[in-house]
């Protein structure tokens, strides 16, 4: 990602969890949040970045090419924040 943005670590955590499990429902269970809350976090992150992070399919959420680039940067940040 070229420009530096101030992204909320909780949004990144939600994004990484949805990407890992491919499901807003599963991510909401793991994060102990409502499905609408998880969906809103993803939508807000997409709006902030101006890209689509997931393709929504009948089988769940599939990370887009732009989402993959963010995921490469988000995973280490989220892991570091856990520590």
C-alpha positions in Angstrom: 0.0 0.0 0.0 1.7 3.2 -1.2 0.4 6.0 1.1 0.4 5.6 4.8 -3.1 5.7 6.4 -4.0 5.6 10.0 -6.1 2.4 10.2 -7.9 1.2 13.3 -6.3 -2.0 14.6 -9.7 -3.4 15.4 -10.8 -3.0 11.8 -7.6 -4.8 10.7 -8.3 -7.6 13.3 -11.8 -8.0 11.9 -10.5 -8.0 8.3 -7.8 -10.6 9.1 -10.3 -12.8 10.8 -12.9 -12.7 8.0 -10.1 -13.4 5.5 -8.8 -16.3 7.5 -12.2 -18.0 7.9 -13.9 -16.7 4.7 -17.1 -15.9 6.6 -18.6 -12.9 8.4 -20.7 -15.3 10.5 -17.6 -17.3 11.7 -15.6 -14.1 12.3 -18.4 -12.7 14.3 -18.5 -15.8 16.5 -14.7 -15.8 17.0 -14.6 -12.0 17.7 -17.7 -12.1 19.9 -19.3 -9.4 17.8 -22.6 -9.2 15.9 -22.6 -10.0 12.2 -23.8 -6.4 11.4 -20.9 -5.0 13.4 -18.4 -7.2 11.5 -20.0 -6.2 8.2 -19.9 -2.5 9.1 -16.2 -2.7 10.0 -15.3 -4.3 6.7 -17.4 -1.8 4.8 -15.8 1.1 6.7 -12.3 -0.2 5.9 -13.2 -0.6 2.2 -14.5 3.0 2.2 -11.4 4.3 3.9 -9.1 2.5 1.5 -11.3 3.0 -1.6 -11.0 -0.7 -2.6 -13.0 -3.8 -2.4 -11.4 -6.2 0.0 -13.7 -9.2 -0.6 -15.8 -10.8 -3.3 -19.0 -11.8 -1.6 -20.1 -15.2 -2.9 -22.7 -17.8 -2.0 -19.8 -19.8 -0.4 -18.6 -16.9 1.7 -16.0 -14.1 1.5 -13.1 -14.4 -1.0 -10.2 -11.9 -0.6 -9.6 -9.8 -3.7 -6.2 -8.9 -5.1 -6.3 -5.6 -3.2 -7.4 -7.4 -0.1 -4.4 -9.7 -0.4 -2.0 -6.8 -0.5 -3.6 -5.4 2.7 -3.6 -8.8 4.3 0.2 -9.1 3.8 0.6 -6.0 5.8 -2.2 -6.5 8.3 -1.3 -9.9 9.6 2.1 -8.8 11.1 0.4 -5.7 12.6 -2.4 -7.6 14.2 0.1 -10.2 15.5 2.3 -7.5 16.9 -0.6 -5.8 18.6 -1.6 -9.1 20.3 1.8 -9.2 22.1 
